[in-house]
């Protein structure tokens, strides 16, 4: 029932977003000229510390611009963002009754998922949510786990046609331009999304000065953690994430992610790509933050660097309460490791980037 209600509400909302994009093109013709300079993309296996690293870096608001959840879900277009901003000012004038109500609602809803993925409307979030109205978000797998077209989207570079890839990358770029235009900033755009892992060749071409951080974690932990994190979402739409067919599809997809990370590390120059192991991030967040700076240069603001380091210390004692196991999904450890060892090389041997690509002039 809840899943059907969400779908019912989403259809008109997505239609409004598409219309709002058209209105933007009319109201703000200079949008197409907004420069997306030196964006930084955090990719990798799901449940490998991408959210943690994203939020650590995003705390440096002087250096990085990143999309909060409210923009992605309710206001991806500039005209929508400005409307929400004006309504927020009006709410502030009357003592913030709407803001307090929204805070209460998100606590009630979000508390069910806090152990898996803590998020609030103002939290930095995965910007692929902004692609939902344009049929470009892999999150649709929650609704349609047996739809081959959804899984093809997960394999972006190797299974989608050239024109579809170009259209989705162009739409994604327009999302970023709108965010930067609204913020009125030339800060470096920061994105985090495991689903963008298979987009890296296309993103490297579309943003020639972009840099990428890839995170990975032992499949023995990453795979059951990812499946467990999707349990409630799948159930909401009447699907069971423990279904062997779904489990098998996710194992294949994440093993493909693993291959793409290996491929990117080998093909992109060191000035563009850094591969980080999950355990290194858990053991010493400060060292990882410094490694990023060593690899990509002085990317933090002075005050932001101090803020990030403080957050690293505060996070050092954090331990997730999210529990999972291979057994609950019927996964055999040896078979799982064999799947990842195979590294399915489909469609990347002719990918557009090469080790000769450089950042900047």
N, C-alpha and C positions, 0 to 999 in steps of 0.2 A: 504493500500500500504506500509506504513512504517513498520507495523507489519510483513508483508510478507518478506520485505527486511531484517529485523532483524533475522527472522528465517533462511533465506537463508544464511546469513553470519555466523550464530551461528553454523550450522552443521559442516562446515570444521574447524572452530575454536575449537570446542569441540573435534573433531578428532585429531587435532594437540596436544591439551592438553593431551589426553590419550596416544598418542605416546611419548610425552615428559616425562610422568611419567615412561614409559618403559626405555627411555634413561637414566633417573635418576638412575634407578635400576642398570643399567650397569656402568654408570660413577661413581656413589657414593654408593658403596655397604655398607658403614658405616651408611647410612641413617637409616637403620632399628634399629641401636643402639642408636639413638638420644633419650635422656630421656625427657619426657614431665612431668616436676616436678610441683606439686601443682598448676595445672591450675585452673583458676577462671572463671566460666561461669555465665554470666548475662542472665537470662531467664525471662519469665513472659508474661503477656498479651501484645499484640502489643499496641503501643501508651500509654504506662504507664511509660514512662521516661527511658526506657532501653538505648536508644541512648544517652541521656543526661548523664546518669551515666557512660556509657561506655567511652565516650569522656573525662569526668572528670578524671577518673582513668587512661586512656591511656596517659594523659598528663605527667604522671610519667614514662618517657621512661627508666629510670634506673631500675625500679622495674618490669615493664610489657612489654611484647612483644605482639603486636596485628597486624592483617593483614590490610594493606591499600587496597583501592579499586583496584588500578592498578595491584597488585599482584593477586587478586582474579579473575579478569576478563581476564587479558592478560598474566599472568605469574604464574600460580599455581605451576609449576615445577621448581626445582632449576636451571636446564639448561636454562630455559626461563628467570628466574630472572637475572641470570648472563649476558645473552645476552642483556636484557633491560638495565642493569647497564652499560655495555660497550658502548651501543649506546647512553646512556645518557651522558657519559663522552665525547664521540665524539661530541655530540650536544653542550655540554658546551664549547668545544674547538672552535667551529665555532660561538659562541655568542648566543647560545640557541634559534635558530629559530624554531625548532620543539616544544620545551617546550612552547614558547610563543603562537604558533598556537594551541596547545592542551589546553592551558589555556583559549584562546578565545572560542574554541569549547565548553568546559565544562561550561563556563559561559552562552553561548547561550542556551545549552540544559538544564543545571542544574537550571537555573533561573525559569523555569516552575514549578519546584518541591521544590524550596527553602522553601516555607511556610510550606510544609508538611514534608520534610526530606532533610535538607541541607547536601550535600555531594560533595566532590571533589576527584580527582584521588588519592590524597595523604591522604585522610581522613580515619580514622579507620572505617571499614565497617563490615557488617554481613558476617561471613565467610562461611555461607551455600552457598554463591554464587560459591564457589570453588567446590561444589558438583554438579553443573549443568551438567558438561560433564559426570557424573556418574549416572544420573537420580535419584539424591537424594535431590533435592532442591524443596521445596514447592512453590517457586515462579512460577513454571509452571502453577499454578492456573490461572494466568493472561491469558494464552493461552487456557487452557482447563478447564474452570470452571464447566463443567458437566461430567468430566472424574472421575469415582469413584476411579481409581488407584491413581490419584493425591490427592484426599481427604484422602485416606487410608494412604498416606505418612504423612499427617498432624497429624494422630493419631498414628504415629510410633509404640509405645510400644504395643498397643492393637490390631492393625489391620495388621501389617506386620508380616510375618513369621520369625521364629528365624534366619534362614540362611540369609535372606535379611537384617535383623537388624545387624547381625554380620558383613556382608560385608560392609554396609554403615558406621558403626562405625570404622571399620578398615581403610576404605578409608579416613574418616575424620581425623583419627589419623595420617595417612601418610601426609595429607595436613599440619597439625601442625608441624610434624617433619621436613618437607621441609622448612617451614618458619623459624624455630629455627636454622636449619642447615645453611641456607643462612645468617641469621642475625649474626651467630656466637656468640650466647648469651645463657646464662643459666637463663635469666630472666623468670619470671613467665608468662605463656601464659594467655592472657586475651581474652575472646570471649564474644560476645553479639549477641543473636539471639532469639527472641520470639519463632521461630519454633523449637528451641532445647528444649523447655519446656517439650514436650512429650518424649524427648530423655533422660531425667534426670536419670531414673533407669539404662539405658544402659550405660550412661556416668559415673555414680557413680561406676559401676562395672568395666568398662574399665580403669578408672583413679581412683584408690583407695584413692589417696590423694587429689582428686579434691574437691573444695568448690564451692557452688552455691549461687547466690543472685537471688531471685525471686521478681519481681515487679508486682503489680496489681493496678487496677484503677476501679472505679465504672463502671459497664457495661453500664450504661446510657451514659457515656462519651466515654468509650473505644470502644464500638462496632461501633457507627456512625463515630468516628474518624478513625478507621481502614478502614471501607468501603469507606469513603471519600478519604483517602490516596491512595486507589487503583483505583479510578475513571479513572484517565488519563491512567494508565497502562492497565486497562481492555479495555478502548476505543481504545487504540492503536491496539489491536488485534480483534476489532469488537465485544466486549462484553460489556454489560451494568451492572454495579455493583448494580444498583437499582432493577434488576430483582428479584422478590420475592423468586425465587428458590435459587439464589446465596446468598441473604440476610439470608435466613433460614439456609443454610449450614454454613455460617460464625458464626451465633449465636450459633449453636450447637458446632462448633469447639472451639470457645472462651469460652463457658461454660465448655467444657472439659478441657481446659487449667486451668480454675479456680479450677476445681476439682483436677487436678494434683498438683497445687501449695499447696492446702490444704493437699493433701496426702503426698507430700514431707516434708512439715513442721512437719507433725505428725510422719513420718517414719524415716527420716534422723536425726542424732544427731545434736544438736545445733552447734557443731564445724564444721559442713559441710554445713548447710543451714540457710540462713537468708531471711525472708520475709519482704519486705518493701512496704508500701502503697505509692502510687503516690503523694498524697497530702502532706505527710511528706517530700518527696523529694522536692516538689515545695516550701513548706514553709521554709525549712531549709536544704539546701544542705550540709552545713558544719556539721550539726548534723548527717546526714545520713553517711557521709564520716567517721566520728568519730565512729559511731555505727559499721560500717564494721570493723574498726580497733580493736574495743573492742571485737567483736565476733571472728575474725579470726587471731588476733595477729598483730604484727608490719609488715604489708605487704607493706608499702610505704618506699621509700628512704627518707632521710632527706630533700634533695632539692626538691624531687618530692612532698612531703607532702605540702611544702610551695607553690609550683606551683598549686597544686590541690585546696588548700584553697583560693588562689588568684582567681582562675577560678570560684570557688563557689561564691565569692563576686561579680565578674563581671556578672555572670549569674543570680544573685538574682532578678534583675529588668526585666529580659527577659520575654516577654509575646508573646505567639504564635499568628500568624495572620491566622492560619488555622481555618476556620469556618465550622461548620457542625451541623446537628440536627437529631433527631430521625425521624421526620416527612418526611424528604426528602427520607428516605428509607422505609417508610411505617411501621415503628416499633412502636408498642404499648408499653409504658413504663411498665405497669403492667405485660404484657405477657413476656416481656424481663426479668424482675426480677424473674419471676416464672421459666423461663428456667434456669437461673443461680442457683436458689435455689434447683433445682432437682439434680445438680451435678452428671452427668452420670458416674457411676463407672464401666467402661468397661475395663477389662483386667488388672487392677492395684492391685486387691486384692492379686495377687500372684506374684507381681513384685519382682525382684531379691534382692533389698536392704531391709535392716531391720534396726530398731532403734539401733541395737547392733553394726553396722559398725562404725569404728573409722578412724580418719585421721592419716596417718603415722604409725610408729612402735608402 
